[in-house]
Amino acid sequence: MRFILPLLMLITTGLSLWGRSWDRQFFLWINTSIPRALPDSLLPMWDTTMIALTYLGDTHVMLWMILLISLPWWMAVDRKTPDKLSLYLVVFAIVLVLAILASQGLKEIVGTLRPAGVLPVESLRILGKTLNYRSFPSGHTVTAFAGMCTLLPVIPASWRWGALTLAAGTGFSRIGVGAHWPIDVAAGAFLGIVAGMMGWRIAFWLQQKRHAENTFWKKFNHGLAMLGLFIMAANVAYTPFYEFEHRSIRLGLIGLCLILALFLGYYQRGRSE
């Protein structure tokens, strides 16, 4: 993880310094050159993969993923140590707030055009809605990396690179569906990882403050935990499945998370026996 952040910063800085031409060439290579080089029989598979990966960065889907995959860990937590569960809920709430502030705040401040707002639409392969504004950074990529970083400490070590690879796939897919420039994706990955790391660090710091017998910090920590629990509950209750485009793909992703959660539960049970 330590070398990923400098690498992402280097990529983002390099793309910005070299000018938009490099960014556009890289975008066109992924968005148009790769699909055109594929046989016609594989093109539908490519499109479906891009759509499925991009929906991993959808807020509703990511919240379901965090809930389901972390559920076996929650159930394995000793009832005598509720601080662990409280800590995780605090991390979840902080990471979510930081990710939203970073992605939506910068989108409003920077206000760059998306590929469809710069290049001729007929020259692009756009999968889904045609978006023109608020390009930097990629919100889906921020969500994907922030969510995966929230999960990293509660999943097996052998799963962690796979989780980060899926997050990277989400960023790649945002170029594949024609929604973002590569610089948007690199910045989104950087911000998502920073949000995840800061969430855990701040939560541990608050936990220490809470144990210092300070009434204010105890209440503040408890409030963040309740906020995290409320957000998860609200997502379960109000996920508008009926409004989703490509609903089958999104439901399939949530179902896959449930299967992974069951597998993780058996894995953890086997290790504890």
C-alpha positions as CSV (number, residue, x, y, z in Angstrom):
1,M,0.0,0.0,0.0
2,R,2.9,2.4,0.7
3,F,4.2,2.4,-2.8
4,I,0.7,2.7,-4.4
5,L,0.0,6.2,-3.2
6,P,3.3,7.7,-4.5
7,L,2.8,5.8,-7.8
8,L,-0.8,7.2,-8.2
9,M,0.5,10.7,-7.3
10,L,3.2,10.4,-9.9
11,I,0.8,9.2,-12.6
12,T,-1.7,12.0,-11.8
13,T,1.1,14.7,-11.8
14,G,2.6,13.2,-15.0
15,L,-0.6,13.3,-16.9
16,S,-1.3,16.9,-15.8
17,L,2.2,18.1,-16.7
18,W,2.5,16.4,-20.1
19,G,-0.7,18.0,-21.2
20,R,-4.2,16.8,-22.2
21,S,-2.9,15.1,-25.4
22,W,-1.4,12.2,-23.4
23,D,-4.5,11.9,-21.4
24,R,-6.7,11.8,-24.5
25,Q,-4.5,9.3,-26.3
26,F,-4.5,7.0,-23.3
27,F,-8.3,7.4,-23.1
28,L,-8.9,6.7,-26.8
29,W,-6.6,3.6,-26.6
30,I,-8.7,2.1,-23.8
31,N,-12.1,3.3,-24.9
32,T,-11.9,2.7,-28.7
33,S,-8.7,1.0,-29.8
34,I,-9.0,-2.1,-27.5
35,P,-12.7,-2.8,-28.3
36,R,-12.1,-2.3,-32.0
37,A,-9.3,-4.8,-31.9
38,L,-11.5,-7.5,-30.3
39,P,-13.4,-10.1,-32.4
40,D,-17.1,-9.3,-32.8
41,S,-18.0,-12.4,-30.7
42,L,-16.0,-11.0,-27.7
43,L,-17.3,-7.4,-27.9
44,P,-20.5,-8.1,-25.9
45,M,-18.4,-9.7,-23.2
46,W,-16.2,-6.7,-23.0
47,D,-19.1,-4.3,-22.7
48,T,-20.8,-6.4,-20.0
49,T,-17.5,-6.6,-18.1
50,M,-17.0,-2.8,-18.3
51,I,-20.6,-2.2,-17.1
52,A,-20.3,-4.7,-14.2
53,L,-17.0,-3.3,-13.1
54,T,-18.2,0.3,-13.2
55,Y,-21.2,-0.6,-11.0
56,L,-18.8,-1.8,-8.3
57,G,-18.2,1.9,-7.8
58,D,-21.9,2.6,-7.4
59,T,-22.6,3.8,-3.8
60,H,-25.5,1.5,-3.2
61,V,-23.6,-1.6,-4.5
62,M,-20.5,-0.7,-2.6
63,L,-22.4,-0.3,0.7
64,W,-24.0,-3.7,0.1
65,M,-20.6,-5.1,-0.5
66,I,-19.1,-3.7,2.7
67,L,-22.1,-4.9,4.7
68,L,-22.2,-8.4,3.3
69,I,-18.5,-9.2,3.1
70,S,-17.8,-7.7,6.6
71,L,-20.8,-9.6,8.1
72,P,-18.9,-12.8,8.9
73,W,-16.3,-10.7,10.7
74,W,-19.0,-8.9,12.7
75,M,-20.5,-12.3,13.7
76,A,-17.1,-13.6,14.8
77,V,-16.4,-10.6,17.0
78,D,-16.6,-11.6,20.6
79,R,-19.6,-10.2,22.3
80,K,-17.4,-9.2,25.2
81,T,-15.4,-6.9,22.9
82,P,-18.1,-4.6,21.3
83,D,-15.4,-2.0,20.8
84,K,-14.3,-3.8,17.7
85,L,-17.7,-3.5,16.1
86,S,-18.0,0.1,17.2
87,L,-14.6,0.9,15.7
88,Y,-15.6,-0.6,12.4
89,L,-18.8,1.4,12.3
90,V,-16.8,4.6,13.1
91,V,-14.3,3.8,10.3
92,F,-17.2,3.2,7.9
93,A,-18.9,6.6,8.7
94,I,-15.6,8.6,8.5
95,V,-14.5,7.0,5.2
96,L,-17.9,7.6,3.6
97,V,-17.9,11.3,4.7
98,L,-14.3,11.8,3.5
99,A,-14.9,10.1,0.2
100,I,-18.0,12.1,-0.5
101,L,-16.3,15.4,0.4
102,A,-13.2,14.6,-1.7
103,S,-15.0,13.5,-4.8
104,Q,-18.0,15.8,-4.9
105,G,-16.1,18.8,-3.5
106,L,-13.4,18.6,-6.1
107,K,-15.9,18.0,-8.9
108,E,-17.6,21.3,-8.0
109,I,-14.2,23.2,-7.6
110,V,-12.4,21.9,-10.7
111,G,-15.4,21.5,-13.0
112,T,-13.6,19.9,-16.0
113,L,-15.4,18.5,-19.0
114,R,-15.8,14.8,-19.5
115,P,-14.6,13.1,-22.7
116,A,-18.1,13.4,-24.3
117,G,-17.9,17.2,-23.6
118,V,-14.6,17.5,-25.4
119,L,-14.4,14.9,-28.1
120,P,-17.0,14.1,-30.8
121,V,-19.5,11.7,-29.3
122,E,-19.6,9.6,-32.5
123,S,-15.9,8.9,-32.0
124,L,-16.4,7.4,-28.5
125,R,-17.8,4.2,-27.2
126,I,-20.2,5.3,-24.5
127,L,-21.9,2.6,-22.4
128,G,-24.8,4.1,-20.4
129,K,-25.7,7.7,-20.0
130,T,-23.8,10.4,-21.9
131,L,-22.2,12.7,-19.3
132,N,-20.5,16.0,-20.2
133,Y,-19.5,17.8,-17.0
134,R,-17.9,17.4,-13.5
135,S,-15.2,15.0,-14.6
136,F,-12.4,15.3,-12.1
137,P,-12.1,13.1,-10.1
138,S,-13.9,9.9,-10.9
139,G,-16.4,9.4,-8.1
140,H,-16.9,5.7,-8.8
141,T,-13.2,5.2,-8.5
142,V,-13.0,7.1,-5.2
143,T,-15.9,4.9,-3.9
144,A,-14.4,1.7,-5.0
145,F,-11.0,2.3,-3.5
146,A,-12.4,3.8,-0.3
147,G,-14.7,0.9,0.1
148,M,-12.0,-1.7,-0.5
149,C,-9.7,0.0,2.0
150,T,-12.5,-0.1,4.5
151,L,-12.7,-3.9,4.0
152,L,-9.0,-4.7,3.9
153,P,-8.4,-5.2,7.7
154,V,-11.4,-7.5,8.1
155,I,-10.8,-9.9,5.1
156,P,-8.1,-12.5,4.8
157,A,-4.7,-11.2,3.7
158,S,-4.8,-13.4,0.6
159,W,-7.9,-11.6,-0.6
160,R,-6.5,-8.0,-0.2
161,W,-4.7,-7.7,-3.6
162,G,-7.8,-9.2,-5.2
163,A,-9.9,-6.5,-3.6
164,L,-7.6,-3.7,-4.8
165,T,-7.5,-5.3,-8.3
166,L,-11.3,-5.1,-8.4
167,A,-11.1,-1.4,-7.4
168,A,-8.5,-0.8,-10.1
169,G,-10.9,-2.6,-12.5
170,T,-13.6,-0.1,-11.6
171,G,-11.3,2.8,-12.4
172,F,-10.4,1.2,-15.7
173,S,-14.0,0.6,-16.6
174,R,-14.8,4.3,-16.1
175,I,-12.6,4.9,-19.1
176,G,-14.0,1.9,-20.9
177,V,-17.6,3.2,-20.6
178,G,-16.5,6.7,-21.9
179,A,-17.2,8.5,-18.6
180,H,-13.8,9.7,-17.4
181,W,-10.2,10.6,-18.4
182,P,-7.3,8.5,-17.1
183,I,-6.2,11.5,-14.9
184,D,-9.7,11.4,-13.3
185,V,-9.3,7.7,-12.5
186,A,-5.7,8.1,-11.1
187,A,-6.8,11.0,-8.8
188,G,-9.9,9.0,-7.7
189,A,-7.8,6.0,-6.8
190,F,-5.4,8.2,-4.8
191,L,-8.3,10.0,-3.0
192,G,-10.1,6.8,-2.2
193,I,-7.0,5.2,-0.7
194,V,-6.3,8.3,1.3
195,A,-9.9,8.4,2.6
196,G,-9.7,4.7,3.6
197,M,-6.3,5.1,5.4
198,M,-7.4,8.3,7.2
199,G,-10.7,6.7,8.2
200,W,-8.9,3.9,10.1
201,R,-6.3,6.3,11.6
202,I,-8.9,8.8,12.8
203,A,-11.1,6.0,14.2
204,F,-8.1,4.5,16.2
205,W,-7.3,8.0,17.5
206,L,-10.9,8.6,18.6
207,Q,-10.9,5.2,20.3
208,Q,-7.9,6.2,22.3
209,K,-9.7,9.5,23.2
210,R,-12.7,7.5,24.2
211,H,-10.7,5.3,26.6
212,A,-9.3,8.5,28.2
213,E,-12.6,8.8,30.1
214,N,-13.5,12.0,28.3
215,T,-17.3,12.3,28.1
216,F,-17.3,14.4,24.9
217,W,-15.2,12.0,22.9
218,K,-17.2,9.1,24.1
219,K,-20.4,10.7,22.9
220,F,-18.8,11.8,19.6
221,N,-17.4,8.3,19.0
222,H,-20.8,6.7,19.8
223,G,-22.5,9.2,17.5
224,L,-20.2,8.3,14.6
225,A,-20.9,4.6,15.2
226,M,-24.6,5.2,15.2
227,L,-24.3,7.2,11.9
228,G,-22.4,4.3,10.3
229,L,-25.1,1.9,11.4
230,F,-27.9,4.2,10.2
231,I,-26.3,4.6,6.8
232,M,-26.0,0.8,6.4
233,A,-29.6,0.2,7.5
234,A,-30.9,3.0,5.3
235,N,-29.1,1.5,2.3
236,V,-30.7,-1.9,2.9
237,A,-34.1,-0.3,3.3
238,Y,-34.1,2.2,0.5
239,T,-31.9,0.8,-2.3
240,P,-34.1,1.6,-5.3
241,F,-33.6,-1.7,-7.2
242,Y,-36.6,-0.9,-9.4
243,E,-35.0,2.3,-10.8
244,F,-31.7,0.7,-11.7
245,E,-30.5,0.5,-15.3
246,H,-28.9,-2.9,-15.8
247,R,-30.7,-4.1,-12.7
248,S,-29.7,-7.7,-13.3
249,I,-26.0,-6.8,-13.2
250,R,-26.3,-4.9,-10.0
251,L,-28.3,-7.6,-8.3
252,G,-25.8,-10.2,-9.6
253,L,-23.0,-8.2,-8.0
254,I,-24.8,-8.1,-4.7
255,G,-25.5,-11.8,-4.9
256,L,-21.8,-12.4,-5.6
257,C,-21.0,-10.5,-2.5
258,L,-23.4,-12.7,-0.5
259,I,-21.6,-15.8,-1.9
260,L,-18.2,-14.3,-0.9
261,A,-19.6,-13.6,2.6
262,L,-20.7,-17.2,3.0
263,F,-17.3,-18.5,1.8
264,L,-15.5,-16.1,4.1
265,G,-17.7,-17.3,7.0
266,Y,-16.7,-20.9,6.3
267,Y,-13.1,-19.9,5.9
268,Q,-13.0,-18.1,9.3
269,R,-14.8,-20.9,11.0
270,G,-12.3,-23.4,9.6
271,R,-9.4,-21.4,10.9
272,S,-10.9,-21.0,14.4
273,E,-11.5,-24.7,14.8
